[in-house]
Structure formats: structure tokens, C-alpha cells
Amino acid sequence: MYSAITISDFHSLPPHPGTGKRCYDVPDPELKINLPITIKPSQANLPKPFSSCASGEEPNNVATVKFICVAEVEEQQIRRTQTWHIRENDLHLYRGHLSWANDDTENVAVICKMAYEFNAIACLKNEAHIYTNELNHLQGKCIPYFYGMFANKEGTLACTILQNGGDAIEWFKIEDPSLDFKKLVLKAVLSIHAAGVYHSGLIPPSERHVLLSQSPDSPNTPQPMIVDFKYARSGHKCLDIKREWDEFRIGDWAPSESDIYCHELCYFLKSLSAWIPHYTTFHGARVRALFYQSEEILLEYLRRTDNIHLSSAQEEVAETKRALEEFNKRYGHWLENHQRWPENTYESGIYAPKPREGHSAQNSDDDDNDDEEGEGEEEEEEEKGEEKGEEDVTQI
């Protein structure tokens, strides 16, 4: 059993209305119920500013969670290799306040996850293990505080109590989200992966796993909280990274899997829409993003390519303007920090790639010039035949 997890017994629980089963499927969202739990202060990660024990004498103290039903969580398998599958109504989510039963002057807003059935309880145990081990140092920073896991004696009911990290936000769908907030989200996800945790749920759509909270140091500063680690895996290592994280500058080209050998990070970074994609879609065809530098370049591409067919010249102009407006609406934020496109793009010649430094344009020379250069090279080899071995050693 996990030594860092507080596992105590529920007190008597109210049966489910109409069924007699001891579960927490509250039919009326306005119906408030209490959950008495036994907390051992020496083991529990108590919320601030809670003292270790209200009386200061008793080794055990009874805490009460007052909560109402928030939502029923419908879970599906996130990856094919996942063996845990939570059925509908096996895991419920509640919002409430945690306080001592004999002293309710101190309380803290919490989220209570209630689980019954083996797979759902196993998921909560996995999440509790992640919170109290690999991510323990990140509690209160980019993940909520974890206040303990509790179960009944029969092992048929279990719950975890977490700090209320705020409300889920669909920030991926916001047309012009704050770049500063995106940087905070990026920093939070990178910290989780740096701790060796693979979340398993950050690949879009993952809006419900990012909560909007407030920074404890600055109440007016938004702070993202990453939640829902029941499918997470520990021991993850993002190895063979070719680029440092500091090099992923906002407004640069989007990172690719060749830069990051981590499936989740790669697609999560792309979902931020903080970088310019290498390719975008135009009428079902893949179009290089650098064609969107101006209306003239994009229109020229449309008239040359065979992959996109428009009925008239007027439609080409109209679709070009529409595509540019949508592109700039989504990716135009890089203009705030960049007066031109990223350095690995160029405006002249929309088909031929830019020659690298040190590479000559010999492919465009005439055949006659190539023959003359070939003859000159043969004469030089004959004159320097004796020095060939020495040159080879120098090159090596």
C-alpha cells in the first residue's frame, strides 16, 4: 500500500435513495450531504491554514466534507494499451468545503472524487500515488493540493480530496488567448513531464484538464492548474530532445516530433497555437504556411497548383482573402514580437527551398560549364596525385 496516502474509514454513510446502496449518486444537485471521514494528522496532507489537529490533543480527529453534486464524470479509454476502463456512473465529482467536525471556523474549498467498483478505485489509487510521490513538489504550483485518499473497510467505496483548482476553461477554443497564460500552461506541462509523469490526457481535446485558478502570490494573476492524473504513468522520460525548451520561442515554427521525442508533448505544444505551423489546410489540400506571408504569394500559389480547383478568378481572390484573415486571426499573435517571419523562411521563390550557407547553385549551370569544370578537376588531381594521401588524412 502507498505509505504516503492517508487511507482511513468512512463513518456511517447515507444509503442511496431508492436503492439502499451506499453510493453518492445524489439525484438532486441542491441536496447537500455530509461526508464524515477520519483523518490522522500525522499522515494527512492537511490544507493550509489548517493546524495538525484542532484540539491539539487527540491523535485522530474527525473532519467533515460538506459537498453537493457537481457532475457525473463519463470516462473513456484514453489509449489502447490502457487496461482501466471506468464505466458511466462509476466515478462522481463533487464540490464542497473541508472543515473539522468540532471546529468549522477553518475550511477550504475542495473537490471530492467518489469512486465505487474496482477499476474506478484503482484509478483513484493511481492518481493518489502520482500526487504524493512524483508530483508532490508541484502541489499548489501547477497542480492542486492533495489532501488524502479514503476508503471504507469493505473496499467498495473510495474518495480523494483535492484543492478546488478552479473552473475548467476551453482556452484552446479562445480566438485570441493571452500569450502569457499560454506560457504558464506550457511551463506547467513541462514541469509535469520533467517530473517523469506522462499525463495520458493532454492530447486534444483536453480542455477539461486545464483549470483557471489564481496565483497565491498575486490574487489578480491567473494561474493554470493541471488535473486528472488517474490514467497517468510514472517513470516517463523525454529523452533525445534535440532542442532546449528555451529555444521554443513563441512565434517561431511549431516544434515537430523530430525535435521532441514525446507524443503527448508534441501534440500538446501544437495545440497551444502559439507557433506558426509548417503546413495548413486550404480546401482540403496541405499548403505551406510561408505562402500566407502576403495575398500576392498565396494567390500566385493557388493559380499554379493543381491540388486546389476554384471556379473563377473572383473566387480565387475571395478565398485568398478569407484564408489570410483566418490564418492571421489564429496565428497573428507572433507579430507582437516579430517584425518579420521566422528566420528559416524567405520571401523570394515560393517553390524552391533556400540554399544553405556554403552550398553553391551549381544545379543551374549549363552542361558545358559542368564539363569544363570536370576537366579542370581531373587535371588538378593529376598534378596533386602525390599529395592525395596527405590530404585525405587532413580531411579525416
C-alpha positions in Angstrom: 0.0 0.0 0.0 1.1 3.5 -0.6 2.7 4.9 2.6 2.2 8.5 1.6 -1.6 8.1 1.1 -4.0 8.6 4.0 -6.4 5.7 4.0 -9.0 5.7 6.8 -12.5 4.6 7.2 -15.7 6.3 6.3 -18.2 6.7 9.1 -21.8 5.5 8.5 -22.8 6.7 5.1 -26.4 7.5 4.0 -27.7 4.9 1.6 -28.6 5.9 -2.0 -32.3 6.9 -2.1 -34.4 4.2 -3.6 -31.7 1.6 -3.9 -30.3 1.2 -0.5 -26.7 1.1 -1.9 -24.1 3.1 -0.3 -23.0 5.4 -3.1 -23.1 9.1 -3.7 -25.3 9.4 -6.7 -27.2 12.4 -5.5 -30.3 12.9 -7.7 -30.9 16.4 -6.6 -28.0 18.8 -7.2 -29.2 21.1 -4.5 -29.3 18.3 -1.9 -26.3 18.8 0.4 -24.9 15.9 2.3 -22.0 15.5 4.7 -19.2 13.0 4.4 -17.6 12.3 7.8 -14.0 11.0 7.5 -11.3 10.1 10.0 -8.0 11.9 9.4 -4.8 11.1 11.1 -2.9 14.4 11.2 0.5 12.7 11.2 -0.3 11.2 7.8 -2.7 13.6 6.1 -1.6 16.5 3.9 -3.8 19.0 5.5 -4.9 22.2 3.7 -3.4 25.5 4.7 -4.0 27.2 7.1 -5.3 24.0 8.9 -3.5 23.1 12.1 -2.4 19.5 12.6 -5.2 18.9 15.0 -8.0 21.2 16.1 -7.8 20.2 19.8 -4.1 19.6 19.8 -4.5 16.5 22.0 -6.4 13.8 20.1 -4.3 11.7 17.8 -7.3 11.3 15.5 -9.8 13.9 14.5 -13.0 13.8 12.5 -13.2 16.1 9.6 -16.4 16.8 7.6 -16.7 17.4 3.9 -19.8 19.2 3.0 -20.5 18.9 -0.7 -23.1 18.9 -3.4 -23.1 17.1 -6.6 -21.2 18.8 -9.4 -21.3 16.4 -12.3 -21.2 12.8 -13.2 -17.9 12.0 -15.0 -18.1 9.8 -18.0 -14.7 8.3 -18.7 -13.5 6.5 -21.7 -10.3 4.7 -22.5 -7.7 7.3 -23.5 -5.1 5.0 -25.1 -5.4 1.5 -26.5 -2.9 0.0 -24.0 -5.0 1.3 -21.1 -6.5 -1.6 -19.1 -8.6 0.6 -16.8 -11.9 1.4 -18.1 -14.3 3.4 -16.0 -18.0 2.8 -16.8 -20.5 5.6 -16.6 -21.6 6.4 -13.1 -18.6 4.7 -11.6 -16.8 8.0 -10.7 -18.6 11.1 -9.4 -17.2 14.5 -8.9 -18.3 16.8 -6.1 -17.5 20.3 -4.9 -17.6 21.2 -1.3 -15.7 22.5 1.8 -13.4 20.6 4.2 -13.5 21.6 7.9 -13.0 20.0 11.3 -16.2 18.5 12.7 -15.7 20.1 16.1 -14.4 23.4 14.7 -15.8 24.7 11.4 -14.2 28.1 11.6 -11.5 26.9 9.3 -12.5 25.5 6.0 -11.1 25.1 2.5 -12.8 24.7 -0.9 -12.2 21.2 -2.2 -13.2 18.7 -4.9 -14.2 15.2 -3.8 -13.9 12.3 -6.3 -16.1 9.4 -5.3 -15.5 6.0 -6.8 -17.1 2.6 -6.5 -16.3 -0.5 -8.4 -12.8 -1.9 -8.7 -11.5 -0.1 -11.8 -12.6 3.3 -10.6 -11.0 2.8 -7.2 -7.8 1.6 -8.9 -7.7 4.8 -10.9 -8.0 6.9 -7.8 -5.2 5.0 -6.1 -3.0 5.6 -9.2 -3.8 9.3 -9.1 -3.1 9.5 -5.4 0.2 7.8 -5.9 1.2 10.3 -8.6 0.1 13.3 -6.4 2.0 12.2 -3.3 5.2 11.0 -5.0 6.3 12.3 -8.4 4.3 15.5 -8.3 4.4 16.2 -4.6 6.8 19.2 -5.1 4.4 20.7 -7.6 1.3 20.8 -5.3 -0.1 24.3 -5.1 2.0 25.5 -8.0 0.7 23.9 -11.2 -1.4 21.1 -9.7 -3.9 21.3 -6.8 -3.1 20.3 -3.2 -3.9 16.7 -2.5 -5.5 16.1 0.9 -5.7 12.4 1.1 -7.4 9.2 -0.1 -10.0 7.5 2.0 -11.9 4.2 1.7 -14.4 2.1 3.6 -13.5 -1.1 5.3 -15.0 -3.3 2.6 -13.0 -1.5 -0.1 -16.1 -0.9 -2.2 -16.0 2.9 -1.8 -13.2 5.3 -2.0 -12.7 9.0 -2.4 -9.9 11.5 -2.9 -10.0 15.1 -1.7 -8.2 17.8 -3.7 -7.9 21.5 -3.5 -10.5 23.2 -5.7 -8.3 24.3 -8.6 -10.8 26.5 -10.3 -13.1 26.0 -13.2 -12.3 24.2 -16.4 -11.7 26.6 -19.3 -11.9 26.0 -23.0 -8.9 28.1 -23.6 -7.9 26.0 -26.7 -11.1 27.4 -28.4 -10.5 31.0 -27.4 -9.8 33.0 -30.5 -7.1 35.2 -29.1 -6.0 33.8 -25.7 -3.3 35.5 -23.7 0.2 34.6 -24.7 1.3 35.0 -21.1 -1.3 32.4 -20.0 -0.1 30.0 -22.7 3.4 30.3 -21.4 2.2 29.5 -17.9 0.3 26.4 -19.2 3.4 25.4 -21.2 5.6 25.7 -18.1 3.2 23.7 -16.0 3.1 20.8 -18.5 6.8 20.8 -19.0 7.2 20.6 -15.2 5.0 17.6 -15.0 6.9 15.8 -17.7 10.2 16.8 -16.2 9.0 15.0 -13.0 8.6 11.8 -15.0 4.8 11.8 -15.4 3.0 11.1 -18.6 -0.5 12.6 -18.2 -2.2 10.5 -20.9 -4.9 13.0 -21.3 -3.4 16.2 -22.7 -3.7 15.4 -26.3 -6.7 17.5 -27.6 -9.5 17.6 -26.8 -8.1 18.3 -23.3 -9.8 21.5 -22.2 -11.2 19.9 -19.0 -7.8 19.1 -17.7 -6.7 22.7 -17.5 -8.3 24.8 -14.8 -8.1 28.5 -14.3 -7.0 29.5 -10.8 -5.4 32.4 -9.1 -1.8 32.7 -8.1 -1.3 32.6 -4.3 1.4 35.3 -4.5 -0.7 37.6 -6.7 -4.5 37.2 -6.5 -5.1 39.1 -9.7 -2.7 36.9 -11.7 -4.3 33.9 -13.4 -2.6 30.5 -12.8 -3.3 27.3 -14.7 -3.8 24.1 -12.8 -3.4 20.7 -14.5 -5.7 18.0 -13.1 -7.0 14.4 -13.7 -4.0 12.1 -13.3 -5.9 8.9 -12.8 -4.6 7.5 -16.1 -1.1 9.0 -15.7 2.1 6.9 -15.9 5.2 7.5 -13.8 8.7 6.8 -14.8 8.3 8.7 -18.1 11.5 10.2 -19.6 11.5 12.7 -22.5 14.9 11.6 -23.9 16.8 12.6 -27.1 15.4 16.1 -27.2 17.3 17.9 -29.9 16.2 21.4 -28.9 16.3 23.0 -25.5 12.9 24.2 -24.2 14.1 27.8 -24.2 14.6 27.6 -27.9 10.8 27.0 -28.5 10.2 30.7 -28.9 6.7 32.0 -29.2 6.2 32.9 -32.8 8.8 30.5 -34.2 7.9 27.5 -36.3 5.9 24.8 -34.4 8.0 22.1 -32.9 7.9 18.7 -34.6 8.3 15.1 -33.4 11.9 15.3 -34.7 12.5 18.0 -32.0 10.6 16.3 -29.2 10.5 12.5 -28.9 7.4 12.6 -26.8 4.0 12.1 -28.5 2.0 13.9 -25.8 4.2 16.9 -25.6 4.5 17.3 -29.3 0.8 17.4 -29.9 0.1 19.4 -26.8 2.6 22.1 -27.9 0.9 22.3 -31.3 -2.5 22.6 -29.7 -1.4 25.9 -28.0 -1.4 27.6 -31.4 1.5 29.7 -30.2 3.7 28.8 -33.0 3.4 29.0 -36.8 2.5 25.6 -38.3 4.7 24.3 -41.1 1.6 23.4 -43.1 -2.1 24.4 -43.0 -5.2 23.2 -44.8 -6.8 25.1 -47.7 -9.8 23.5 -49.4 -8.6 20.1 -48.3 -5.1 20.5 -49.6 -1.9 20.9 -47.5 -0.4 24.3 -48.1 3.0 25.5 -46.7 2.4 28.3 -44.1 5.0 30.6 -45.7 2.7 31.1 -48.6 0.5 33.1 -46.2 3.0 35.9 -46.0 1.0 38.1 -48.3 -2.1 37.9 -50.5 0.1 38.0 -53.7 2.1 35.0 -52.7 -0.9 32.9 -51.7 -2.8 33.9 -54.8 0.2 33.0 -57.0 0.3 29.6 -55.4 -3.4 29.0 -56.0 -3.0 29.7 -59.6 -0.1 27.4 -60.1 -1.0 24.4 -58.0 -3.1 21.5 -59.3 -4.3 20.4 -55.9 -6.9 23.2 -55.5 -9.6 23.9 -58.0 -11.7 27.1 -57.9 -14.3 28.0 -60.4 -13.2 31.6 -61.2 -10.6 34.2 -60.7 -13.1 36.2 -58.4 -13.4 33.1 -56.2 -9.7 32.7 -56.0 -9.3 36.3 -54.8 -12.2 35.9 -52.3 -10.9 32.6 -50.9 -7.4 34.0 -50.6 -8.6 37.0 -48.5 -10.7 34.7 -46.4 -7.8 32.2 -45.8 -5.5 35.1 -44.9 -7.9 36.5 -42.4 -8.4 33.2 -40.7 -4.7 32.5 -40.6 -3.8 35.9 -39.1 -6.7 35.6 -36.7 -5.3 32.4 -35.3 -1.5 32.9 -35.7 -1.2 36.7 -36.0 0.0 37.0 -32.4 3.6 36.3 -33.4 3.5 39.8 -35.0 3.6 41.3 -31.5 7.2 40.1 -31.0 8.3 39.7 -34.6 8.5 42.2 -37.4 9.1 39.5 -40.0 8.6 35.8 -40.4 10.9 33.4 -38.6 14.5 33.3 -39.9 14.1 29.9 -41.6 11.7 31.4 -44.1 12.2 33.7 -47.0 10.0 35.6 -49.4 11.7 35.1 -52.8 10.8 31.9 -54.7 7.8 30.1 -53.2 8.7 26.8 -54.7 12.5 26.3 -54.4 14.0 25.9 -50.9 16.5 28.5 -49.8 20.1 27.2 -50.4 22.0 26.7 -47.2 25.2 28.6 -46.5 28.2 27.1 -48.2 26.1 25.4 -50.9 26.5 26.8 -54.4 23.8 26.8 -57.0 25.6 24.5 -59.4 22.4 22.8 -60.4 21.5 25.8 -62.5 24.8 25.9 -64.5 24.9 24.8 -68.1 26.1 21.4 -69.1 29.1 22.9 -71.0 30.3 24.6 -67.9 29.9 21.4 -65.9 32.1 19.6 -68.5 34.8 22.2 -68.3 34.8 22.1 -64.5 35.1 18.3 -64.7 38.1 18.5 -67.0 39.8 21.1 -64.7 39.2 18.9 -61.7 40.9 15.9 -63.5 44.0 18.0 -64.3 44.2 19.1 -60.7 44.0 15.6 -59.5 46.9 14.5 -61.7 49.1 17.4 -60.5 48.4 16.7 -56.9 48.4 12.9 -57.0 51.4 12.6 -54.8 49.7 14.7 -52.1 46.4 12.9 -52.2 47.1 10.6 -49.2 48.2 13.5 -47.0 45.0 15.5 -47.9 42.8 12.5 -47.0 44.4 12.3 -43.6 43.9 16.0 -43.1 40.2 15.8 -44.0 39.6 13.0 -41.6 
